[in-house]
Amino acid sequence: MSFFRSLRLFQHLGPRSRPVPLGSRPFHAGGVGSEASSSKEHLKKLRRKTGYSFTNCKKALDACGGDLAQAEAWLHKQAQKEGWSKATKLQGRKTKEGLIGLLREGNSAVMVEVNCETDFVSRNLKFQQLVQQVALGTMLYCQSVREQLSTYSKGFLETAELSQLRAGPNREDSLKDQLTLFIGKLGENLTLKRAAWVTVPNGFYIGSYVHGAVHSPSLGNMVLGKYGALVICQTSEEKSNLEDLGRRLGQHVVGMAPLSVGSMEDEPGGEEETKMLAQPYLLDPSITLGHSSKWLQANLNSKYLRETSPEVSQGH
């Protein structure tokens, strides 16, 4: 199972699916309908836009008199019905694989975790699109709750809260609705595990690290991976290496999994040390993290907050 760790740093390092029958006729049953209402051009457009089969798109156009907008809504409605059916059938199946998604926008960042049953599905483009949708919904929420800040603000959302968020701007459907739709498309049980969000005022910087990072299918400011960390930095003056520092600290957190920050006065510990500043520095075990950088010693004190799942698999 994928998971993330969040780090606060400042005086804190802190379808093939078979949709539900419509009437007595299954969604995939091939009612031909009126050829006039489903021209080839409309059929191609609807197919390109929704990704559903030509058979389903033709049936939707026939049912909606050739109106593209209505046909698209009709398709989503039928697919969602199917998703609910599959979601009920697959409920309870373990979801030990998945991805995290890290999305940055201005002075805010969100990290979300979405789980699936198999690694094969986690590599599927549709699943990655779902992770992206969850991140967008979480970012919308983050931006709606932030206030005039004098320091950083952060929050965590568990499954129930995350499921109720809107799927994005100008949308009425929830992330739970989107999850159901993708269960129907992918044929596996999927879960919205959790999300974390941070937002900072001027003078702060959000650093990040994602292990095994790949770019989102369509968002340039989002990356996907298996592990990740967020770091919030504040300094007394502008520093050119904040991005690199944030990445290295995040990398250490992902690799060494500290449980607390400790202090610069702590004695150096070994591999079992859980205080971050006393741990051997991941990138140079001959020194501790606290003594790995004069810049770090001069400018940062820290406090660490870690979130993990009790179901995390070793080596994942």
Helices and strands as residue ranges (DSSP letters): E 5-7, E 9-10, H 40-50, H 54-63, H 68-90, E 97-105, E 108-116, H 119-122, H 125-145, E 153-158, H 159-163, H 175-186, E 191-199, E 204-211, E 214-215, E 222-225, E 227-234, H 242-256, G 276-278, E 280-281, E 284-288, H 294-299, E 301-302
